[in-house]
């Protein structure tokens, strides 16, 4: 079965004031339990803010380092998941369900990409 990487993009400069509500955490926990029991979830995690990250660039034969935060970025990757699904349609369905557990005041984008094998 193919594997898919989901990248969760967030507006890091404008997060919800109170963060995830207890209700969101409960709904997310139930969804993660369901997807894990279904044998679909391989790995998932949130990421530290860009203020704690460093970008490494290769350009003109030289390495460059830039410490965060990256103010020019409107959206950043806030987390990821790796799932194994029968096809892209199933991967997209899990992604839709992930987004729908969030309250309306969240602004999120989920990018789903098949992992190239071999």
Biopython code that builds the backbone (N, CA, C, O; Angstrom):
import numpy as np
from Bio.PDB.StructureBuilder import StructureBuilder

atoms = [
    (1, "UNK", "N", (0.850, -1.187, 0.000)),
    (1, "UNK", "CA", (0.000, 0.000, 0.000)),
    (1, "UNK", "C", (0.891, 1.244, 0.000)),
    (1, "UNK", "O", (1.941, 1.265, 0.641)),
    (2, "UNK", "N", (0.465, 2.268, -0.717)),
    (2, "UNK", "CA", (1.271, 3.488, -0.762)),
    (2, "UNK", "C", (1.253, 4.245, 0.564)),
    (2, "UNK", "O", (0.304, 4.166, 1.344)),
    (3, "UNK", "N", (2.332, 4.974, 0.783)),
    (3, "UNK", "CA", (2.426, 5.832, 1.959)),
    (3, "UNK", "C", (2.258, 7.286, 1.515)),
    (3, "UNK", "O", (2.606, 7.649, 0.392)),
    (4, "UNK", "N", (1.719, 8.106, 2.413)),
    (4, "UNK", "CA", (1.467, 9.513, 2.122)),
    (4, "UNK", "C", (1.991, 10.368, 3.267)),
    (4, "UNK", "O", (1.861, 10.016, 4.439)),
    (5, "UNK", "N", (2.582, 11.495, 2.901)),
    (5, "UNK", "CA", (3.030, 12.496, 3.864)),
    (5, "UNK", "C", (2.028, 13.631, 3.841)),
    (5, "UNK", "O", (1.739, 14.196, 2.787)),
    (6, "UNK", "N", (1.501, 13.962, 5.009)),
    (6, "UNK", "CA", (0.617, 15.118, 5.135)),
    (6, "UNK", "C", (1.379, 16.202, 5.876)),
    (6, "UNK", "O", (1.894, 15.972, 6.970)),
    (7, "UNK", "N", (1.451, 17.385, 5.277)),
    (7, "UNK", "CA", (2.099, 18.534, 5.886)),
    (7, "UNK", "C", (1.013, 19.495, 6.345)),
    (7, "UNK", "O", (0.196, 19.941, 5.540)),
    (8, "UNK", "N", (1.002, 19.811, 7.626)),
    (8, "UNK", "CA", (-0.010, 20.699, 8.179)),
    (8, "UNK", "C", (0.580, 22.096, 8.210)),
    (8, "UNK", "O", (1.524, 22.369, 8.951)),
    (9, "UNK", "N", (0.017, 22.974, 7.404)),
    (9, "UNK", "CA", (0.501, 24.358, 7.339)),
    (9, "UNK", "C", (-0.370, 25.230, 8.229)),
    (9, "UNK", "O", (-1.598, 25.147, 8.209)),
    (10, "UNK", "N", (0.303, 26.072, 9.014)),
    (10, "UNK", "CA", (-0.392, 26.965, 9.937)),
    (10, "UNK", "C", (0.082, 28.390, 9.713)),
    (10, "UNK", "O", (1.148, 28.620, 9.142)),
    (11, "UNK", "N", (-0.715, 29.339, 10.164)),
    (11, "UNK", "CA", (-0.302, 30.743, 10.173)),
    (11, "UNK", "C", (0.360, 30.994, 11.518)),
    (11, "UNK", "O", (-0.307, 31.340, 12.494)),
    (12, "UNK", "N", (1.671, 30.818, 11.564)),
    (12, "UNK", "CA", (2.402, 30.891, 12.818)),
    (12, "UNK", "C", (2.350, 32.283, 13.449)),
    (12, "UNK", "O", (2.388, 32.404, 14.673)),
    (13, "UNK", "N", (2.265, 33.332, 12.632)),
    (13, "UNK", "CA", (2.244, 34.692, 13.152)),
    (13, "UNK", "C", (0.885, 35.076, 13.737)),
    (13, "UNK", "O", (0.768, 36.093, 14.420)),
    (14, "UNK", "N", (-0.150, 34.261, 13.470)),
    (14, "UNK", "CA", (-1.502, 34.607, 13.894)),
    (14, "UNK", "C", (-2.240, 33.371, 14.440)),
    (14, "UNK", "O", (-3.313, 33.028, 13.945)),
    (15, "UNK", "N", (-1.667, 32.698, 15.464)),
    (15, "UNK", "CA", (-2.323, 31.481, 15.957)),
    (15, "UNK", "C", (-3.546, 31.815, 16.809)),
    (15, "UNK", "O", (-3.667, 32.943, 17.287)),
    (16, "UNK", "N", (-4.454, 30.857, 17.010)),
    (16, "UNK", "CA", (-5.566, 31.083, 17.928)),
    (16, "UNK", "C", (-5.025, 31.466, 19.306)),
    (16, "UNK", "O", (-4.070, 30.860, 19.792)),
    (17, "UNK", "N", (-5.622, 32.448, 19.918)),
    (17, "UNK", "CA", (-5.124, 33.030, 21.168)),
    (17, "UNK", "C", (-4.944, 31.985, 22.263)),
    (17, "UNK", "O", (-3.912, 31.960, 22.934)),
    (18, "UNK", "N", (-5.930, 31.131, 22.444)),
    (18, "UNK", "CA", (-5.880, 30.176, 23.541)),
    (18, "UNK", "C", (-5.343, 28.811, 23.143)),
    (18, "UNK", "O", (-5.328, 27.893, 23.963)),
    (19, "UNK", "N", (-4.902, 28.660, 21.897)),
    (19, "UNK", "CA", (-4.420, 27.363, 21.452)),
    (19, "UNK", "C", (-5.548, 26.360, 21.315)),
    (19, "UNK", "O", (-6.715, 26.743, 21.243)),
    (20, "UNK", "N", (-5.213, 25.084, 21.281)),
    (20, "UNK", "CA", (-6.245, 24.057, 21.125)),
    (20, "UNK", "C", (-7.158, 23.995, 22.353)),
    (20, "UNK", "O", (-6.683, 23.970, 23.488)),
    (21, "UNK", "N", (-8.456, 23.971, 22.116)),
    (21, "UNK", "CA", (-9.425, 23.855, 23.207)),
    (21, "UNK", "C", (-9.407, 22.426, 23.743)),
    (21, "UNK", "O", (-8.958, 21.511, 23.053)),
    (22, "UNK", "N", (-9.888, 22.231, 24.960)),
    (22, "UNK", "CA", (-10.006, 20.862, 25.489)),
    (22, "UNK", "C", (-10.884, 19.979, 24.593)),
    (22, "UNK", "O", (-10.612, 18.789, 24.428)),
    (23, "UNK", "N", (-11.933, 20.565, 24.020)),
    (23, "UNK", "CA", (-12.818, 19.799, 23.118)),
    (23, "UNK", "C", (-12.064, 19.368, 21.861)),
    (23, "UNK", "O", (-12.217, 18.236, 21.400)),
    (24, "UNK", "N", (-11.249, 20.269, 21.305)),
    (24, "UNK", "CA", (-10.435, 19.921, 20.129)),
    (24, "UNK", "C", (-9.464, 18.800, 20.490)),
    (24, "UNK", "O", (-9.312, 17.846, 19.728)),
    (25, "UNK", "N", (-8.819, 18.905, 21.623)),
    (25, "UNK", "CA", (-7.878, 17.875, 22.038)),
    (25, "UNK", "C", (-8.571, 16.525, 22.193)),
    (25, "UNK", "O", (-8.003, 15.488, 21.850)),
    (26, "UNK", "N", (-9.798, 16.541, 22.711)),
    (26, "UNK", "CA", (-10.556, 15.301, 22.858)),
    (26, "UNK", "C", (-10.917, 14.708, 21.498)),
    (26, "UNK", "O", (-10.750, 13.509, 21.274)),
    (27, "UNK", "N", (-11.416, 15.558, 20.585)),
    (27, "UNK", "CA", (-11.769, 15.080, 19.237)),
    (27, "UNK", "C", (-10.528, 14.577, 18.499)),
    (27, "UNK", "O", (-10.588, 13.561, 17.807)),
    (28, "UNK", "N", (-9.404, 15.284, 18.643)),
    (28, "UNK", "CA", (-8.168, 14.875, 17.976)),
    (28, "UNK", "C", (-7.689, 13.540, 18.532)),
    (28, "UNK", "O", (-7.255, 12.671, 17.776)),
    (29, "UNK", "N", (-7.766, 13.377, 19.837)),
    (29, "UNK", "CA", (-7.371, 12.110, 20.449)),
    (29, "UNK", "C", (-8.198, 10.944, 19.925)),
    (29, "UNK", "O", (-7.662, 9.870, 19.652)),
    (30, "UNK", "N", (-9.506, 11.157, 19.786)),
    (30, "UNK", "CA", (-10.388, 10.103, 19.270)),
    (30, "UNK", "C", (-10.047, 9.769, 17.820)),
    (30, "UNK", "O", (-10.014, 8.597, 17.443)),
    (31, "UNK", "N", (-9.791, 10.798, 17.003)),
    (31, "UNK", "CA", (-9.439, 10.556, 15.598)),
    (31, "UNK", "C", (-8.104, 9.825, 15.500)),
    (31, "UNK", "O", (-7.974, 8.885, 14.716)),
    (32, "UNK", "N", (-7.121, 10.239, 16.277)),
    (32, "UNK", "CA", (-5.813, 9.577, 16.238)),
    (32, "UNK", "C", (-5.917, 8.128, 16.700)),
    (32, "UNK", "O", (-5.241, 7.252, 16.161)),
    (33, "UNK", "N", (-6.755, 7.878, 17.688)),
    (33, "UNK", "CA", (-6.974, 6.496, 18.129)),
    (33, "UNK", "C", (-7.615, 5.677, 17.007)),
    (33, "UNK", "O", (-7.212, 4.540, 16.758)),
    (34, "UNK", "N", (-8.608, 6.249, 16.334)),
    (34, "UNK", "CA", (-9.287, 5.539, 15.243)),
    (34, "UNK", "C", (-8.330, 5.232, 14.087)),
    (34, "UNK", "O", (-8.305, 4.109, 13.584)),
    (35, "UNK", "N", (-7.549, 6.221, 13.670)),
    (35, "UNK", "CA", (-6.655, 6.021, 12.523)),
    (35, "UNK", "C", (-5.521, 5.048, 12.866)),
    (35, "UNK", "O", (-5.024, 4.327, 12.001)),
    (36, "UNK", "N", (-5.122, 5.041, 14.145)),
    (36, "UNK", "CA", (-4.083, 4.104, 14.576)),
    (36, "UNK", "C", (-4.637, 2.686, 14.620)),
    (36, "UNK", "O", (-3.989, 1.755, 14.143)),
    (37, "UNK", "N", (-5.837, 2.511, 15.191)),
    (37, "UNK", "CA", (-6.470, 1.182, 15.247)),
    (37, "UNK", "C", (-6.756, 0.642, 13.856)),
    (37, "UNK", "O", (-6.748, -0.572, 13.650)),
    (38, "UNK", "N", (-7.011, 1.532, 12.894)),
    (38, "UNK", "CA", (-7.267, 1.118, 11.515)),
    (38, "UNK", "C", (-5.985, 0.677, 10.810)),
    (38, "UNK", "O", (-6.038, 0.178, 9.686)),
    (39, "UNK", "N", (-4.836, 0.856, 11.460)),
    (39, "UNK", "CA", (-3.561, 0.454, 10.864)),
    (39, "UNK", "C", (-3.058, 1.416, 9.811)),
    (39, "UNK", "O", (-2.202, 1.057, 9.002)),
    (40, "UNK", "N", (-3.579, 2.642, 9.806)),
    (40, "UNK", "CA", (-3.232, 3.631, 8.785)),
    (40, "UNK", "C", (-2.089, 4.535, 9.235)),
    (40, "UNK", "O", (-1.189, 4.827, 8.448)),
    (41, "UNK", "N", (-2.112, 4.981, 10.494)),
    (41, "UNK", "CA", (-1.120, 5.930, 10.991)),
    (41, "UNK", "C", (0.225, 5.256, 11.210)),
    (41, "UNK", "O", (0.319, 4.251, 11.914)),
    (42, "UNK", "N", (1.265, 5.815, 10.601)),
    (42, "UNK", "CA", (2.616, 5.320, 10.804)),
    (42, "UNK", "C", (3.405, 6.229, 11.742)),
    (42, "UNK", "O", (4.190, 5.749, 12.561)),
    (43, "UNK", "N", (3.195, 7.553, 11.623)),
    (43, "UNK", "CA", (3.903, 8.512, 12.468)),
    (43, "UNK", "C", (3.215, 9.866, 12.360)),
    (43, "UNK", "O", (2.667, 10.206, 11.311)),
    (44, "UNK", "N", (3.241, 10.632, 13.432)),
    (44, "UNK", "CA", (2.700, 11.983, 13.413)),
    (44, "UNK", "C", (3.324, 12.785, 14.534)),
    (44, "UNK", "O", (3.684, 12.231, 15.572)),
    (45, "UNK", "N", (3.454, 14.098, 14.329)),
    (45, "UNK", "CA", (3.983, 14.976, 15.379)),
    (45, "UNK", "C", (3.755, 16.421, 14.988)),
    (45, "UNK", "O", (3.669, 16.756, 13.807)),
    (46, "UNK", "N", (3.660, 17.271, 15.999)),
    (46, "UNK", "CA", (3.702, 18.708, 15.790)),
    (46, "UNK", "C", (5.152, 19.144, 15.779)),
    (46, "UNK", "O", (6.027, 18.407, 16.233)),
    (47, "UNK", "N", (5.413, 20.330, 15.269)),
    (47, "UNK", "CA", (6.777, 20.840, 15.189)),
    (47, "UNK", "C", (6.951, 22.068, 16.068)),
    (47, "UNK", "O", (6.007, 22.824, 16.299)),
    (48, "UNK", "N", (8.169, 22.255, 16.554)),
    (48, "UNK", "CA", (8.496, 23.446, 17.338)),
    (48, "UNK", "C", (8.354, 24.673, 16.435)),
    (48, "UNK", "O", (8.432, 24.543, 15.214)),
    (49, "UNK", "N", (8.148, 25.856, 17.010)),
    (49, "UNK", "CA", (7.993, 27.070, 16.197)),
    (49, "UNK", "C", (9.267, 27.402, 15.415)),
    (49, "UNK", "O", (10.366, 26.975, 15.770)),
    (50, "UNK", "N", (9.085, 28.177, 14.338)),
    (50, "UNK", "CA", (10.238, 28.537, 13.503)),
    (50, "UNK", "C", (11.251, 29.382, 14.251)),
    (50, "UNK", "O", (12.404, 29.465, 13.829)),
    (51, "UNK", "N", (10.856, 30.011, 15.347)),
    (51, "UNK", "CA", (11.820, 30.784, 16.143)),
    (51, "UNK", "C", (12.918, 29.888, 16.701)),
    (51, "UNK", "O", (13.974, 30.379, 17.100)),
    (52, "UNK", "N", (12.678, 28.579, 16.735)),
    (52, "UNK", "CA", (13.657, 27.626, 17.240)),
    (52, "UNK", "C", (14.339, 26.846, 16.117)),
    (52, "UNK", "O", (15.051, 25.878, 16.386)),
    (53, "UNK", "N", (14.134, 27.252, 14.872)),
    (53, "UNK", "CA", (14.668, 26.479, 13.756)),
    (53, "UNK", "C", (15.764, 27.235, 13.013)),
    (53, "UNK", "O", (15.970, 28.432, 13.217)),
    (54, "UNK", "N", (16.452, 26.511, 12.157)),
    (54, "UNK", "CA", (17.489, 27.074, 11.295)),
    (54, "UNK", "C", (17.302, 26.507, 9.898)),
    (54, "UNK", "O", (17.101, 25.304, 9.733)),
    (55, "UNK", "N", (17.368, 27.372, 8.893)),
    (55, "UNK", "CA", (17.345, 26.936, 7.497)),
    (55, "UNK", "C", (18.774, 26.851, 6.986)),
    (55, "UNK", "O", (19.595, 27.730, 7.247)),
    (56, "UNK", "N", (19.057, 25.788, 6.261)),
    (56, "UNK", "CA", (20.358, 25.624, 5.621)),
    (56, "UNK", "C", (20.124, 25.731, 4.122)),
    (56, "UNK", "O", (19.284, 25.022, 3.568)),
    (57, "UNK", "N", (20.861, 26.610, 3.470)),
    (57, "UNK", "CA", (20.683, 26.867, 2.040)),
    (57, "UNK", "C", (21.960, 26.507, 1.287)),
    (57, "UNK", "O", (23.065, 26.780, 1.755)),
    (58, "UNK", "N", (21.800, 25.898, 0.128)),
    (58, "UNK", "CA", (22.902, 25.615, -0.788)),
    (58, "UNK", "C", (22.688, 26.479, -2.014)),
    (58, "UNK", "O", (21.696, 26.305, -2.722)),
    (59, "UNK", "N", (23.592, 27.405, -2.279)),
    (59, "UNK", "CA", (23.448, 28.311, -3.413)),
    (59, "UNK", "C", (24.831, 28.759, -3.884)),
    (59, "UNK", "O", (25.665, 29.186, -3.086)),
    (60, "UNK", "N", (25.054, 28.655, -5.176)),
    (60, "UNK", "CA", (26.335, 29.083, -5.732)),
    (60, "UNK", "C", (27.515, 28.319, -5.166)),
    (60, "UNK", "O", (28.620, 28.854, -5.071)),
    (61, "UNK", "N", (27.283, 27.064, -4.787)),
    (61, "UNK", "CA", (28.366, 26.248, -4.261)),
    (61, "UNK", "C", (28.726, 26.548, -2.812)),
    (61, "UNK", "O", (29.776, 26.121, -2.332)),
    (62, "UNK", "N", (27.855, 27.286, -2.107)),
    (62, "UNK", "CA", (28.140, 27.642, -0.718)),
    (62, "UNK", "C", (26.944, 27.290, 0.171)),
    (62, "UNK", "O", (25.792, 27.288, -0.261)),
    (63, "UNK", "N", (27.268, 26.998, 1.410)),
    (63, "UNK", "CA", (26.256, 26.724, 2.431)),
    (63, "UNK", "C", (25.977, 28.012, 3.198)),
    (63, "UNK", "O", (26.898, 28.750, 3.547)),
    (64, "UNK", "N", (24.695, 28.273, 3.457)),
    (64, "UNK", "CA", (24.309, 29.405, 4.286)),
    (64, "UNK", "C", (23.337, 28.955, 5.363)),
    (64, "UNK", "O", (22.560, 28.023, 5.160)),
    (65, "UNK", "N", (23.384, 29.620, 6.506)),
    (65, "UNK", "CA", (22.508, 29.304, 7.632)),
    (65, "UNK", "C", (21.701, 30.539, 7.996)),
    (65, "UNK", "O", (22.248, 31.639, 8.082)),
    (66, "UNK", "N", (20.403, 30.363, 8.210)),
    (66, "UNK", "CA", (19.532, 31.453, 8.650)),
    (66, "UNK", "C", (18.713, 30.956, 9.826)),
    (66, "UNK", "O", (17.973, 29.980, 9.709)),
    (67, "UNK", "N", (18.849, 31.632, 10.965)),
    (67, "UNK", "CA", (18.074, 31.266, 12.143)),
    (67, "UNK", "C", (16.686, 31.879, 12.066)),
    (67, "UNK", "O", (16.513, 32.983, 11.549)),
    (68, "UNK", "N", (15.698, 31.158, 12.584)),
    (68, "UNK", "CA", (14.327, 31.654, 12.635)),
    (68, "UNK", "C", (14.166, 32.665, 13.742)),
    (68, "UNK", "O", (15.084, 32.857, 14.538)),
    (69, "UNK", "N", (13.025, 33.314, 13.814)),
    (69, "UNK", "CA", (11.823, 33.063, 13.003)),
    (69, "UNK", "C", (11.968, 33.647, 11.599)),
    (69, "UNK", "O", (12.813, 34.505, 11.344)),
    (70, "UNK", "N", (11.137, 33.165, 10.718)),
    (70, "UNK", "CA", (11.178, 33.565, 9.316)),
    (70, "UNK", "C", (9.964, 34.431, 9.024)),
    (70, "UNK", "O", (8.907, 33.927, 8.645)),
    (71, "UNK", "N", (10.119, 35.726, 9.203)),
    (71, "UNK", "CA", (8.989, 36.653, 9.109)),
    (71, "UNK", "C", (8.396, 36.734, 7.713)),
    (71, "UNK", "O", (7.238, 37.123, 7.559)),
    (72, "UNK", "N", (9.169, 36.374, 6.688)),
    (72, "UNK", "CA", (8.637, 36.443, 5.324)),
    (72, "UNK", "C", (7.677, 35.305, 5.019)),
    (72, "UNK", "O", (7.016, 35.324, 3.981)),
    (73, "UNK", "N", (7.584, 34.320, 5.893)),
    (73, "UNK", "CA", (6.711, 33.171, 5.676)),
    (73, "UNK", "C", (5.358, 33.414, 6.330)),
    (73, "UNK", "O", (5.262, 33.587, 7.545)),
    (74, "UNK", "N", (4.307, 33.423, 5.500)),
    (74, "UNK", "CA", (2.963, 33.560, 6.063)),
    (74, "UNK", "C", (2.523, 32.245, 6.692)),
    (74, "UNK", "O", (2.032, 32.223, 7.820)),
    (75, "UNK", "N", (2.698, 31.157, 5.962)),
    (75, "UNK", "CA", (2.343, 29.839, 6.469)),
    (75, "UNK", "C", (3.616, 29.024, 6.654)),
    (75, "UNK", "O", (4.541, 29.108, 5.846)),
    (76, "UNK", "N", (3.656, 28.239, 7.722)),
    (76, "UNK", "CA", (4.784, 27.350, 7.971)),
    (76, "UNK", "C", (4.246, 25.960, 8.271)),
    (76, "UNK", "O", (3.066, 25.796, 8.583)),
    (77, "UNK", "N", (5.102, 24.974, 8.178)),
    (77, "UNK", "CA", (4.707, 23.611, 8.506)),
    (77, "UNK", "C", (4.676, 23.491, 10.019)),
    (77, "UNK", "O", (5.698, 23.655, 10.685)),
    (78, "UNK", "N", (3.496, 23.204, 10.558)),
    (78, "UNK", "CA", (3.308, 23.099, 11.999)),
    (78, "UNK", "C", (3.313, 21.666, 12.492)),
    (78, "UNK", "O", (3.419, 21.419, 13.693)),
    (79, "UNK", "N", (3.199, 20.720, 11.571)),
    (79, "UNK", "CA", (3.190, 19.313, 11.942)),
    (79, "UNK", "C", (3.115, 18.448, 10.702)),
    (79, "UNK", "O", (3.017, 18.948, 9.581)),
    (80, "UNK", "N", (3.162, 17.155, 10.915)),
    (80, "UNK", "CA", (3.130, 16.219, 9.797)),
    (80, "UNK", "C", (2.518, 14.900, 10.243)),
    (80, "UNK", "O", (2.396, 14.629, 11.438)),
    (81, "UNK", "N", (2.144, 14.100, 9.286)),
    (81, "UNK", "CA", (1.800, 12.706, 9.555)),
    (81, "UNK", "C", (2.235, 11.880, 8.357)),
    (81, "UNK", "O", (2.280, 12.365, 7.226)),
    (82, "UNK", "N", (2.546, 10.644, 8.627)),
    (82, "UNK", "CA", (2.829, 9.669, 7.573)),
    (82, "UNK", "C", (1.823, 8.552, 7.763)),
    (82, "UNK", "O", (1.765, 7.914, 8.814)),
    (83, "UNK", "N", (1.027, 8.327, 6.718)),
    (83, "UNK", "CA", (0.014, 7.272, 6.781)),
    (83, "UNK", "C", (0.215, 6.297, 5.635)),
    (83, "UNK", "O", (0.852, 6.610, 4.629)),
    (84, "UNK", "N", (-0.342, 5.114, 5.812)),
    (84, "UNK", "CA", (-0.355, 4.114, 4.751)),
    (84, "UNK", "C", (-1.817, 3.885, 4.405)),
    (84, "UNK", "O", (-2.591, 3.393, 5.226)),
    (85, "UNK", "N", (-2.186, 4.246, 3.182)),
    (85, "UNK", "CA", (-3.583, 4.155, 2.753)),
    (85, "UNK", "C", (-3.661, 3.367, 1.448)),
    (85, "UNK", "O", (-2.665, 3.209, 0.742)),
    (86, "UNK", "N", (-4.870, 2.873, 1.139)),
    (86, "UNK", "CA", (-5.011, 2.073, -0.084)),
    (86, "UNK", "C", (-4.821, 2.912, -1.342)),
    (86, "UNK", "O", (-4.385, 2.406, -2.377)),
    (87, "UNK", "N", (-5.161, 4.237, -1.242)),
    (87, "UNK", "CA", (-5.001, 5.125, -2.391)),
    (87, "UNK", "C", (-5.066, 6.577, -1.918)),
    (87, "UNK", "O", (-5.270, 6.851, -0.735)),
    (88, "UNK", "N", (-4.891, 7.496, -2.859)),
    (88, "UNK", "CA", (-4.896, 8.918, -2.515)),
    (88, "UNK", "C", (-6.252, 9.362, -1.979)),
    (88, "UNK", "O", (-6.318, 10.211, -1.090)),
    (89, "UNK", "N", (-7.330, 8.796, -2.509)),
    (89, "UNK", "CA", (-8.667, 9.164, -2.042)),
    (89, "UNK", "C", (-8.823, 8.873, -0.548)),
    (89, "UNK", "O", (-9.398, 9.681, 0.181)),
    (90, "UNK", "N", (-8.321, 7.736, -0.094)),
    (90, "UNK", "CA", (-8.403, 7.417, 1.331)),
    (90, "UNK", "C", (-7.530, 8.376, 2.150)),
    (90, "UNK", "O", (-7.936, 8.821, 3.224)),
    (91, "UNK", "N", (-6.339, 8.691, 1.646)),
    (91, "UNK", "CA", (-5.456, 9.635, 2.342)),
    (91, "UNK", "C", (-6.126, 11.003, 2.465)),
    (91, "UNK", "O", (-6.043, 11.648, 3.510)),
    (92, "UNK", "N", (-6.789, 11.441, 1.395)),
    (92, "UNK", "CA", (-7.489, 12.731, 1.434)),
    (92, "UNK", "C", (-8.662, 12.712, 2.413)),
    (92, "UNK", "O", (-8.939, 13.715, 3.071)),
    (93, "UNK", "N", (-9.345, 11.582, 2.510)),
    (93, "UNK", "CA", (-10.455, 11.461, 3.449)),
    (93, "UNK", "C", (-9.975, 11.603, 4.892)),
    (93, "UNK", "O", (-10.612, 12.293, 5.688)),
    (94, "UNK", "N", (-8.867, 10.962, 5.233)),
    (94, "UNK", "CA", (-8.310, 11.113, 6.576)),
    (94, "UNK", "C", (-7.887, 12.562, 6.806)),
    (94, "UNK", "O", (-8.088, 13.100, 7.895)),
    (95, "UNK", "N", (-7.308, 13.192, 5.796)),
    (95, "UNK", "CA", (-6.917, 14.598, 5.910)),
    (95, "UNK", "C", (-8.109, 15.503, 6.149)),
    (95, "UNK", "O", (-8.041, 16.405, 6.984)),
    (96, "UNK", "N", (-9.198, 15.279, 5.432)),
    (96, "UNK", "CA", (-10.425, 16.058, 5.624)),
    (96, "UNK", "C", (-10.928, 15.911, 7.049)),
    (96, "UNK", "O", (-11.301, 16.891, 7.695)),
    (97, "UNK", "N", (-10.935, 14.687, 7.526)),
    (97, "UNK", "CA", (-11.416, 14.444, 8.884)),
    (97, "UNK", "C", (-10.526, 15.130, 9.924)),
    (97, "UNK", "O", (-11.023, 15.634, 10.931)),
    (98, "UNK", "N", (-9.216, 15.148, 9.681)),
    (98, "UNK", "CA", (-8.298, 15.848, 10.584)),
    (98, "UNK", "C", (-8.644, 17.333, 10.647)),
    (98, "UNK", "O", (-8.730, 17.905, 11.734)),
    (99, "UNK", "N", (-8.840, 17.954, 9.497)),
    (99, "UNK", "CA", (-9.151, 19.384, 9.472)),
    (99, "UNK", "C", (-10.489, 19.673, 10.156)),
    (99, "UNK", "O", (-10.622, 20.671, 10.863)),
    (100, "UNK", "N", (-11.461, 18.816, 9.951)),
    (100, "UNK", "CA", (-12.804, 19.071, 10.472)),
    (100, "UNK", "C", (-12.932, 18.944, 11.990)),
    (100, "UNK", "O", (-13.946, 19.369, 12.544)),
    (101, "UNK", "N", (-11.948, 18.377, 12.678)),
    (101, "UNK", "CA", (-12.039, 18.332, 14.138)),
    (101, "UNK", "C", (-11.715, 19.701, 14.753)),
    (101, "UNK", "O", (-11.990, 19.932, 15.930)),
    (102, "UNK", "N", (-11.130, 20.608, 13.958)),
    (102, "UNK", "CA", (-10.765, 21.947, 14.441)),
    (102, "UNK", "C", (-11.971, 22.884, 14.443)),
    (102, "UNK", "O", (-12.882, 22.750, 13.626)),
    (103, "UNK", "N", (-11.957, 23.836, 15.381)),
    (103, "UNK", "CA", (-12.996, 24.858, 15.409)),
    (103, "UNK", "C", (-12.849, 25.795, 14.209)),
    (103, "UNK", "O", (-11.807, 25.823, 13.555)),
    (104, "UNK", "N", (-13.907, 26.561, 13.929)),
    (104, "UNK", "CA", (-13.942, 27.446, 12.762)),
    (104, "UNK", "C", (-12.875, 28.536, 12.783)),
    (104, "UNK", "O", (-12.484, 29.027, 11.725)),
    (105, "UNK", "N", (-12.398, 28.922, 13.959)),
    (105, "UNK", "CA", (-11.434, 30.024, 14.027)),
    (105, "UNK", "C", (-10.009, 29.608, 13.655)),
    (105, "UNK", "O", (-9.135, 30.467, 13.542)),
    (106, "UNK", "N", (-9.760, 28.327, 13.465)),
    (106, "UNK", "CA", (-8.441, 27.868, 13.007)),
    (106, "UNK", "C", (-8.318, 28.088, 11.508)),
    (106, "UNK", "O", (-9.296, 27.939, 10.775)),
    (107, "UNK", "N", (-7.120, 28.443, 11.047)),
    (107, "UNK", "CA", (-6.807, 28.498, 9.627)),
    (107, "UNK", "C", (-5.671, 27.515, 9.379)),
    (107, "UNK", "O", (-4.537, 27.736, 9.805)),
    (108, "UNK", "N", (-5.990, 26.431, 8.684)),
    (108, "UNK", "CA", (-5.030, 25.364, 8.429)),
    (108, "UNK", "C", (-5.092, 24.951, 6.968)),
    (108, "UNK", "O", (-6.137, 25.046, 6.324)),
    (109, "UNK", "N", (-3.973, 24.497, 6.462)),
    (109, "UNK", "CA", (-3.921, 23.893, 5.136)),
    (109, "UNK", "C", (-3.210, 22.560, 5.285)),
    (109, "UNK", "O", (-2.174, 22.475, 5.945)),
    (110, "UNK", "N", (-3.757, 21.529, 4.681)),
    (110, "UNK", "CA", (-3.154, 20.206, 4.744)),
    (110, "UNK", "C", (-2.741, 19.809, 3.334)),
    (110, "UNK", "O", (-3.580, 19.710, 2.439)),
    (111, "UNK", "N", (-1.461, 19.586, 3.143)),
    (111, "UNK", "CA", (-0.938, 19.140, 1.839)),
    (111, "UNK", "C", (-0.663, 17.652, 1.935)),
    (111, "UNK", "O", (0.069, 17.209, 2.819)),
    (112, "UNK", "N", (-1.247, 16.875, 1.029)),
    (112, "UNK", "CA", (-1.072, 15.421, 1.012)),
    (112, "UNK", "C", (-0.237, 15.045, -0.213)),
    (112, "UNK", "O", (-0.577, 15.370, -1.350)),
    (113, "UNK", "N", (0.866, 14.351, 0.063)),
    (113, "UNK", "CA", (1.765, 13.941, -1.031)),
    (113, "UNK", "C", (2.128, 12.486, -0.872)),
    (113, "UNK", "O", (2.484, 12.039, 0.218)),
    (114, "UNK", "N", (2.036, 11.738, -1.977)),
    (114, "UNK", "CA", (2.444, 10.346, -1.946)),
    (114, "UNK", "C", (3.967, 10.281, -1.825)),
    (114, "UNK", "O", (4.683, 11.065, -2.447)),
    (115, "UNK", "N", (4.444, 9.347, -1.025)),
    (115, "UNK", "CA", (5.882, 9.163, -0.859)),
    (115, "UNK", "C", (6.361, 8.280, -2.017)),
    (115, "UNK", "O", (5.862, 7.173, -2.219)),
    (116, "UNK", "N", (7.337, 8.792, -2.769)),
    (116, "UNK", "CA", (7.894, 8.047, -3.900)),
    (116, "UNK", "C", (8.683, 6.842, -3.368)),
    (116, "UNK", "O", (9.628, 6.997, -2.595)),
    (117, "UNK", "N", (8.292, 5.686, -3.781)),
    (117, "UNK", "CA", (8.955, 4.448, -3.318)),
    (117, "UNK", "C", (9.946, 3.955, -4.366)),
    (117, "UNK", "O", (9.684, 4.005, -5.568)),
    (118, "UNK", "N", (11.062, 3.491, -3.892)),
    (118, "UNK", "CA", (12.039, 2.798, -4.686)),
    (118, "UNK", "C", (12.683, 3.506, -5.771)),
    (118, "UNK", "O", (13.524, 2.936, -6.467)),
]
sb = StructureBuilder()
sb.init_structure("model")
sb.init_model(0)
sb.init_chain("A")
sb.init_seg("    ")
for serial, (resi, resn, name, xyz) in enumerate(atoms, 1):
    if name == "N":
        sb.init_residue(resn, " ", resi, " ")
    sb.init_atom(name, np.array(xyz, "f"), 0.0, 1.0, " ", f" {name:<3s}", serial, name[0])
structure = sb.get_structure()
